[in-house]
Amino acid sequence: MKKVISIVLVLAAVVLFSCTATGKKYDIEITSPLQSDSIYLGRYYLGKVHFIDSLKLNKGVAHFKGNKPLKEGVYLLVFPDGNYVDMLVGDKQNFKVNIDTTNMPFNVKFEAGSQQEAFYNYSMEYFEMKRRFRELGGMAIADTTAEGHEKYEAEAKSIVEKQKHLVDSLKAKFPGKMISVFVGGMDVPEPEPFKVPENCTNPDSLQRAYYYAYFRDNFFDNIDLGDERSYYTPYIGQRLEMYLNRILVQKYDSIVPQAMKLYERSSVSDSAARIMANYLVAYTTRYDIPGFFEERKIMGLDNIMVELADRYYQTDKTIKADSIIAKKVIEKANKIRNCMVGDTARNIPVATLDGEYHRLYDLSGSDYTIFVLYEPDCDHCKVRLPKVAEFCKIPALQGKVKGVALCMTDDKAKMEQFISEHGTANLTNVWDPDRISEYWSKYDTSETPMIVVIDKDHRIVARNIEPEQLFQWIKL
């Protein structure tokens, strides 16, 4: 119902074109004053849009048809000039829509009494209410009188009540239908006002804790994450992003448990569980995008992938349905499961240059240990390991932070040549000539150099980061 500015095509075809129902057809008839222009059919999925069909109008008429039903959800009819109309597709998928493209979005007509008409009418009223809200906000700023504020507040409350009444009416008229899923999910739950306990000395802190706990636990109360239809709406993607990236405390031990609760809520339905699991894997792998660490400043999100591998991707049903994705997720999870952020670092035996074995913990710094696994012939190691060595020379870190570099070779001459040529002698250089540590199964060696940060309690607090990020991480 607005100009299309940009549409992101991010949906996997395996999700977009799969259908759960069989034996039904759809036929959406479009009539328009346009005689021969093209018209495109798009669908929302996790807030993004994918075009799934296009037709040319023949004498002002076009039929989008198919032998399998469309996924129930919110769709778009897009015209060449960039205008589009949001359209609801429910369980009845044979319907007509008349669009006067000269006066969009106002002259759009659906069949009387249909879900499509109800959705269109609600959308028009909703956007008008939002427009009036913005208008009232501007008026309240300009008018500083108490009488004015009281008047604007009263009108704002009446708009809220009207919107709630519209939602309740639609739910009552179309129980269990797509329109009810859509309007119900639009509302974010609101907590009761915070009541300050008597003799409270820190009301602000308690208030913040109260609201945080409420939204952490109740943000999705109005959205059925186990209903596949919820994912085919314009707002669900934004809601998930807001929850994971803004509402939750931005630490892995806050995000990971709540992400898994989202999955658990979706797991009542195979199709919904698949969507949520794939979404969370995509969310997790953003960590691998260059610059993501600087933007988010979070480590340990890949713990989500290990949890999903164990709970979802390693099941027979999932492997059959989505073998390519499942295989990749399982492989990645198995590489990192023994050195996840938050876990205790494995106290493996390693040998110093004199061939004497020591336990890793005995070589640790008082506050942190930068444990690096590298290969002497690795070009990335030749660039990054000297930067780790430089970091460990910072005067303020002496004694507190110690670098331990494990060379993954049984060729001592190669290791010594690397140390000499690349200036890493200030690190505690170790190896495992007798291969007794099994470091390859205790730590992730799928990429080199692998940098693991271990705290004084031997807990892994960061892994797979760049040397440039070390100072930033320690500062954080």
C-alpha positions as CSV (number, residue, x, y, z in Angstrom):
1,M,0.0,0.0,0.0
2,K,3.1,2.2,-0.3
3,K,5.9,2.7,-2.7
4,V,8.2,-0.2,-2.9
5,I,11.7,1.1,-1.9
6,S,13.7,-2.1,-1.7
7,I,12.7,-5.8,-1.4
8,V,15.2,-8.3,0.0
9,L,15.2,-11.7,-1.6
10,V,16.4,-14.0,1.2
11,L,14.1,-17.0,1.2
12,A,15.3,-20.5,0.6
13,A,13.3,-22.2,-2.2
14,V,12.9,-25.3,-0.1
15,V,10.9,-23.2,2.4
16,L,9.2,-20.9,-0.1
17,F,7.7,-23.5,-2.4
18,S,6.9,-26.3,0.0
19,C,3.2,-26.9,0.7
20,T,1.7,-28.9,3.5
21,A,-1.8,-29.3,2.1
22,T,-2.6,-31.2,-1.1
23,G,-5.5,-31.6,-3.5
24,K,-6.5,-27.9,-3.5
25,K,-6.0,-25.2,-6.0
26,Y,-5.8,-21.4,-5.9
27,D,-7.2,-18.9,-8.3
28,I,-6.8,-15.2,-7.6
29,E,-8.5,-13.0,-10.2
30,I,-7.1,-9.5,-10.6
31,T,-9.0,-6.8,-12.5
32,S,-7.6,-3.4,-13.2
33,P,-8.0,-0.4,-15.6
34,L,-4.5,-1.3,-16.8
35,Q,-4.9,-3.3,-20.0
36,S,-1.5,-5.0,-20.6
37,D,0.9,-4.1,-17.8
38,S,2.7,-6.8,-15.8
39,I,1.6,-7.6,-12.2
40,Y,3.8,-9.4,-9.6
41,L,2.7,-11.7,-6.8
42,G,5.0,-11.6,-3.7
43,R,4.9,-13.1,-0.3
44,Y,6.2,-12.0,3.1
45,Y,8.4,-14.4,4.9
46,L,10.1,-13.5,8.2
47,G,9.4,-9.8,7.3
48,K,11.2,-10.1,3.9
49,V,9.6,-10.4,0.5
50,H,10.0,-12.9,-2.3
51,F,8.3,-12.7,-5.7
52,I,6.7,-16.0,-6.6
53,D,4.8,-15.3,-9.8
54,S,4.2,-12.6,-12.5
55,L,1.6,-12.2,-15.2
56,K,0.6,-9.7,-17.8
57,L,-2.9,-8.3,-17.6
58,N,-5.0,-9.4,-20.6
59,K,-7.6,-6.7,-21.2
60,G,-7.4,-5.7,-17.6
61,V,-7.7,-9.2,-16.1
62,A,-5.1,-11.6,-14.7
63,H,-5.4,-14.9,-12.9
64,F,-2.8,-16.2,-10.5
65,K,-3.4,-19.9,-10.5
66,G,-1.8,-23.0,-9.1
67,N,-2.5,-26.7,-8.5
68,K,-1.3,-26.6,-4.9
69,P,-2.5,-24.2,-2.2
70,L,-0.4,-21.1,-1.3
71,K,0.9,-20.8,2.2
72,E,-1.5,-18.8,4.3
73,G,-0.1,-15.4,5.0
74,V,0.2,-11.9,3.8
75,Y,1.1,-11.3,0.1
76,L,1.6,-8.4,-2.2
77,L,0.4,-7.4,-5.6
78,V,3.1,-5.2,-7.1
79,F,2.7,-3.0,-10.2
80,P,5.4,-1.8,-12.6
81,D,5.3,1.8,-11.2
82,G,6.3,0.5,-7.8
83,N,2.9,0.7,-6.1
84,Y,1.7,-2.3,-4.3
85,V,-1.2,-3.7,-2.3
86,D,-0.9,-5.9,0.7
87,M,-3.3,-8.9,0.4
88,L,-4.2,-11.6,2.8
89,V,-4.4,-15.2,1.6
90,G,-6.3,-17.5,4.0
91,D,-7.8,-21.0,3.6
92,K,-10.2,-19.9,0.8
93,Q,-7.9,-19.2,-2.1
94,N,-10.4,-18.6,-4.9
95,F,-11.3,-14.9,-4.8
96,K,-11.3,-11.7,-6.8
97,V,-9.8,-8.3,-6.3
98,N,-10.5,-5.1,-8.3
99,I,-7.7,-2.5,-8.2
100,D,-8.0,1.1,-9.5
101,T,-4.3,1.8,-9.9
102,T,-4.9,5.5,-10.4
103,N,-6.0,6.0,-6.8
104,M,-4.1,3.5,-4.7
105,P,-4.4,2.3,-2.0
106,F,-8.0,3.6,-1.7
107,N,-9.9,2.1,-4.6
108,V,-9.2,-1.6,-3.9
109,K,-12.2,-3.9,-3.6
110,F,-12.3,-7.5,-2.4
111,E,-15.4,-9.8,-2.1
112,A,-17.8,-8.6,0.6
113,G,-17.5,-10.4,3.9
114,S,-14.2,-12.2,3.0
115,Q,-11.0,-12.3,5.1
116,Q,-9.4,-10.3,2.3
117,E,-11.9,-7.5,2.7
118,A,-11.6,-7.6,6.5
119,F,-7.8,-7.4,6.2
120,Y,-7.8,-4.5,3.7
121,N,-10.3,-2.5,5.8
122,Y,-8.4,-3.1,9.0
123,S,-5.1,-2.1,7.3
124,M,-6.6,1.1,6.1
125,E,-8.0,2.0,9.5
126,Y,-4.8,1.0,11.2
127,F,-2.6,3.2,9.1
128,E,-5.0,6.1,9.6
129,M,-4.8,5.6,13.4
130,K,-1.0,5.6,13.2
131,R,-1.1,8.8,11.2
132,R,-3.4,10.5,13.8
133,F,-1.1,9.3,16.6
134,R,1.8,11.0,15.0
135,E,-0.3,14.1,14.5
136,L,-1.3,14.1,18.2
137,G,2.3,13.8,19.2
138,G,3.3,16.9,17.3
139,M,0.3,18.8,18.7
140,A,1.3,17.8,22.2
141,I,4.8,19.1,21.7
142,A,3.6,22.4,20.4
143,D,0.9,22.9,23.0
144,T,2.4,23.1,26.5
145,T,-0.9,23.7,28.4
146,A,-2.2,21.1,30.8
147,E,-5.7,21.3,29.1
148,G,-4.1,20.5,25.7
149,H,-2.2,17.5,26.9
150,E,-5.3,16.2,28.6
151,K,-7.3,16.5,25.4
152,Y,-4.6,14.8,23.3
153,E,-4.1,12.0,25.8
154,A,-7.9,11.3,25.9
155,E,-8.0,11.1,22.1
156,A,-4.9,8.8,22.0
157,K,-6.6,6.5,24.5
158,S,-9.7,6.4,22.5
159,I,-7.7,5.4,19.4
160,V,-6.1,2.6,21.4
161,E,-9.5,1.3,22.5
162,K,-10.8,1.5,19.0
163,Q,-7.9,-0.6,17.7
164,K,-8.4,-3.2,20.4
165,H,-12.1,-3.3,19.6
166,L,-11.3,-3.9,15.9
167,V,-8.9,-6.7,16.8
168,D,-11.4,-8.4,19.1
169,S,-14.2,-8.1,16.5
170,L,-12.1,-9.7,13.8
171,K,-11.0,-12.6,16.1
172,A,-14.6,-13.2,17.0
173,K,-15.8,-13.1,13.3
174,F,-12.9,-15.2,12.0
175,P,-11.8,-17.5,14.8
176,G,-8.6,-19.5,14.0
177,K,-8.4,-17.9,10.6
178,M,-5.3,-16.1,9.1
179,I,-6.8,-12.7,9.8
180,S,-6.9,-13.5,13.5
181,V,-3.3,-14.7,13.4
182,F,-2.3,-11.5,11.8
183,V,-4.1,-8.9,13.9
184,G,-3.4,-10.8,17.2
185,G,0.3,-10.9,16.5
186,M,0.6,-7.2,15.9
187,D,0.1,-6.3,19.5
188,V,3.1,-6.3,21.9
189,P,2.1,-7.3,25.4
190,E,2.1,-4.5,28.0
191,P,3.1,-5.0,31.6
192,E,1.2,-3.7,34.5
193,P,2.7,-0.5,35.9
194,F,5.6,-1.0,38.2
195,K,4.7,-0.6,41.9
196,V,7.6,0.6,44.1
197,P,8.0,-1.5,47.2
198,E,7.8,0.4,50.5
199,N,11.2,1.5,51.9
200,C,12.8,0.9,48.5
201,T,16.2,2.5,48.2
202,N,16.8,1.7,44.5
203,P,13.5,2.1,42.7
204,D,15.0,2.8,39.3
205,S,17.1,-0.4,39.3
206,L,14.1,-2.4,40.4
207,Q,11.9,-0.8,37.7
208,R,14.4,-1.6,35.0
209,A,14.7,-5.2,36.2
210,Y,10.9,-5.6,36.3
211,Y,10.4,-4.4,32.8
212,Y,13.3,-6.4,31.4
213,A,12.1,-9.6,33.0
214,Y,8.6,-8.9,31.7
215,F,9.6,-8.4,28.0
216,R,12.1,-11.2,28.1
217,D,9.4,-13.6,29.1
218,N,6.3,-12.2,27.5
219,F,7.4,-10.5,24.3
220,F,5.8,-13.2,22.1
221,D,2.7,-13.9,24.1
222,N,0.4,-12.7,21.3
223,I,2.3,-14.6,18.6
224,D,1.9,-18.4,18.2
225,L,5.4,-19.4,17.2
226,G,4.1,-22.9,16.7
227,D,1.8,-21.8,13.9
228,E,3.6,-21.7,10.6
229,R,1.3,-18.8,9.4
230,S,2.9,-16.4,11.9
231,Y,6.1,-16.4,9.9
232,Y,4.3,-15.2,6.7
233,T,3.6,-11.8,8.1
234,P,5.4,-8.4,7.5
235,Y,6.2,-7.9,11.2
236,I,7.5,-11.2,12.6
237,G,11.1,-10.7,11.3
238,Q,11.4,-7.3,12.9
239,R,9.9,-8.7,16.1
240,L,12.5,-11.5,16.3
241,E,15.3,-9.0,15.5
242,M,14.2,-6.6,18.1
243,Y,14.0,-9.3,20.8
244,L,17.4,-10.9,20.1
245,N,19.3,-7.7,19.3
246,R,17.6,-5.0,21.5
247,I,15.5,-6.4,24.3
248,L,17.8,-9.1,25.6
249,V,21.0,-8.3,27.4
250,Q,23.6,-8.6,24.7
251,K,25.6,-11.4,26.2
252,Y,25.7,-15.0,25.0
253,D,24.4,-16.3,28.3
254,S,21.3,-14.1,28.0
255,I,20.7,-14.7,24.3
256,V,21.4,-18.4,23.9
257,P,18.8,-19.7,26.5
258,Q,16.1,-17.4,25.2
259,A,16.8,-18.3,21.6
260,M,16.4,-21.9,22.5
261,K,13.1,-21.1,24.2
262,L,11.9,-19.6,20.9
263,Y,12.8,-22.8,19.2
264,E,10.9,-24.9,21.9
265,R,7.8,-22.8,21.4
266,S,8.0,-23.4,17.6
267,S,8.6,-27.1,18.0
268,V,5.0,-28.1,18.4
269,S,4.8,-28.0,14.6
270,D,7.3,-29.6,12.3
271,S,7.0,-26.8,9.7
272,A,7.3,-24.0,12.3
273,A,10.2,-25.7,14.0
274,R,12.0,-25.9,10.7
275,I,11.5,-22.2,10.0
276,M,12.7,-21.2,13.5
277,A,15.7,-23.5,13.4
278,N,16.8,-22.2,10.0
279,Y,16.3,-18.6,11.2
280,L,18.4,-19.1,14.3
281,V,21.2,-20.8,12.4
282,A,21.2,-17.8,10.0
283,Y,21.3,-15.5,13.0
284,T,24.1,-17.5,14.6
285,T,26.3,-17.5,11.5
286,R,26.2,-13.7,11.2
287,Y,29.1,-14.0,13.6
288,D,31.2,-15.1,10.6
289,I,30.6,-11.9,8.7
290,P,33.6,-9.5,8.7
291,G,32.9,-6.7,11.1
292,F,30.1,-8.4,12.9
293,F,32.1,-8.6,16.1
294,E,32.7,-4.9,16.1
295,E,29.0,-4.2,15.6
296,R,27.6,-6.6,18.2
297,K,30.5,-7.1,20.6
298,I,29.1,-10.6,21.5
299,M,30.9,-13.9,21.7
300,G,29.4,-17.4,22.0
301,L,26.3,-17.1,19.7
302,D,27.5,-20.2,17.9
303,N,26.5,-22.1,21.0
304,I,23.0,-21.9,19.5
305,M,24.1,-24.0,16.6
306,V,25.3,-26.8,18.8
307,E,22.0,-26.8,20.7
308,L,20.0,-26.9,17.5
309,A,22.2,-29.7,16.1
310,D,21.5,-31.8,19.1
311,R,17.8,-31.0,19.4
312,Y,16.7,-30.7,15.8
313,Y,19.2,-31.2,12.9
314,Q,20.4,-34.7,14.0
315,T,16.9,-36.2,14.1
316,D,16.1,-38.6,11.3
317,K,13.1,-36.6,10.2
318,T,15.1,-33.4,9.8
319,I,18.0,-35.1,8.0
320,K,15.6,-36.6,5.4
321,A,13.7,-33.3,4.9
322,D,16.7,-30.9,4.8
323,S,19.8,-33.0,4.3
324,I,22.1,-30.3,2.9
325,I,21.5,-27.8,5.7
326,A,21.4,-30.5,8.4
327,K,24.8,-31.9,7.3
328,K,26.4,-28.5,7.4
329,V,25.0,-27.6,10.8
330,I,26.0,-30.9,12.3
331,E,29.5,-30.6,10.9
332,K,30.0,-27.1,12.2
333,A,28.5,-28.0,15.6
334,N,30.7,-31.0,16.0
335,K,33.8,-28.8,15.4
336,I,33.0,-26.3,18.1
337,R,31.1,-28.4,20.7
338,N,34.2,-29.1,22.8
339,C,35.4,-25.4,23.0
340,M,32.2,-23.4,23.3
341,V,32.1,-20.0,25.0
342,G,31.2,-20.5,28.6
343,D,32.6,-24.1,28.8
344,T,35.6,-25.0,30.8
345,A,38.8,-25.2,28.6
346,R,40.3,-28.6,28.3
347,N,43.4,-28.9,30.4
348,I,45.5,-30.7,27.7
349,P,49.1,-31.7,28.1
350,V,51.5,-29.7,25.8
351,A,55.3,-29.8,25.5
352,T,57.6,-26.7,25.6
353,L,60.5,-26.4,23.3
354,D,62.7,-28.6,25.5
355,G,60.3,-31.4,25.1
356,E,58.9,-31.4,28.6
357,Y,55.2,-31.7,28.9
358,H,53.0,-29.4,31.1
359,R,49.3,-29.0,31.5
360,L,47.8,-26.0,29.8
361,Y,46.5,-24.5,33.1
362,D,50.1,-24.4,34.5
363,L,51.1,-22.1,31.6
364,S,48.2,-19.7,32.1
365,G,48.2,-16.0,32.9
366,S,46.8,-14.7,36.2
367,D,43.7,-13.2,34.5
368,Y,43.6,-14.4,31.0
369,T,45.3,-16.8,28.6
370,I,45.4,-16.3,24.9
371,F,45.6,-19.8,23.6
372,V,46.4,-20.0,19.8
373,L,46.5,-23.1,17.7
374,Y,48.4,-22.6,14.5
375,E,50.2,-24.3,11.6
376,P,53.7,-23.1,10.6
377,D,52.9,-23.2,6.8
378,C,49.6,-21.3,7.2
379,D,49.7,-17.8,5.6
380,H,47.0,-16.4,7.9
381,C,49.1,-17.7,10.9
382,K,52.2,-15.8,9.6
383,V,50.2,-12.6,9.6
384,R,48.1,-13.0,12.8
385,L,50.3,-14.7,15.2
386,P,52.9,-11.8,15.3
387,K,49.9,-9.5,16.2
388,V,49.0,-11.8,19.1
389,A,52.7,-11.6,20.2
390,E,52.6,-7.8,20.0
391,F,49.4,-7.7,22.1
392,C,51.0,-9.8,24.8
393,K,53.9,-7.3,25.0
394,I,51.6,-4.5,26.2
395,P,53.1,-3.3,29.6
396,A,49.7,-3.1,31.3
397,L,49.0,-6.7,30.6
398,Q,52.2,-8.2,31.8
399,G,51.6,-11.1,34.2
400,K,47.8,-10.7,33.8
401,V,47.6,-11.9,30.2
402,K,49.7,-14.7,28.8
403,G,49.9,-16.0,25.3
404,V,50.3,-19.8,24.6
405,A,50.9,-20.8,21.0
406,L,50.4,-24.5,20.1
407,C,52.1,-25.4,16.8
408,M,50.3,-28.2,15.2
409,T,53.3,-30.0,13.8
410,D,55.7,-32.7,14.8
411,D,58.6,-30.9,12.9
412,K,60.4,-29.0,15.6
413,A,62.7,-27.3,13.1
414,K,59.7,-25.8,11.3
415,M,58.3,-24.5,14.6
416,E,61.5,-22.9,15.6
417,Q,61.9,-21.3,12.2
418,F,58.4,-19.9,12.4
419,I,59.1,-18.4,15.9
420,S,62.4,-16.9,14.7
421,E,61.0,-15.4,11.4
422,H,57.8,-14.1,12.8
423,G,58.9,-12.7,16.2
424,T,56.7,-14.8,18.5
425,A,59.4,-15.8,21.0
426,N,57.7,-13.9,23.8
427,L,54.7,-16.3,23.6
428,T,54.9,-19.6,25.5
429,N,55.5,-21.8,22.4
430,V,54.4,-25.4,22.8
431,W,53.7,-28.4,20.6
432,D,52.7,-32.1,21.0
433,P,55.3,-34.3,19.3
434,D,53.9,-37.4,20.9
435,R,50.4,-36.5,20.0
436,I,49.0,-37.4,23.4
437,S,46.9,-34.3,24.0
438,E,44.3,-35.0,21.2
439,Y,44.1,-31.2,20.8
440,W,42.3,-31.7,17.5
441,S,39.3,-33.1,19.2
442,K,39.4,-30.9,22.3
443,Y,39.6,-27.6,20.4
444,D,38.3,-26.3,17.1
445,T,41.1,-26.6,14.6
446,S,38.9,-26.2,11.5
447,E,40.4,-22.8,10.9
448,T,43.9,-21.6,11.7
449,P,45.0,-19.7,13.6
450,M,42.3,-20.5,16.2
451,I,42.4,-17.9,19.0
452,V,40.8,-19.0,22.2
453,V,40.6,-16.6,25.3
454,I,40.5,-18.4,28.6
455,D,39.8,-16.6,31.9
456,K,41.4,-17.2,35.4
457,D,38.7,-19.8,36.2
458,H,39.7,-21.7,33.0
459,R,36.4,-20.7,31.3
460,I,36.4,-20.0,27.6
461,V,35.2,-16.4,27.2
462,A,36.0,-15.9,23.5
463,R,37.0,-18.0,20.5
464,N,37.8,-17.6,16.8
465,I,38.5,-13.9,16.9
466,E,40.9,-11.7,15.1
467,P,44.1,-10.4,16.8
468,E,42.9,-6.8,16.4
469,Q,39.8,-7.7,18.5
470,L,41.9,-8.8,21.5
471,F,42.5,-5.4,22.9
472,Q,38.9,-4.4,22.3
473,W,37.6,-7.6,23.9
474,I,39.9,-7.3,27.0
475,K,38.7,-3.7,27.4
476,L,35.1,-4.8,27.2
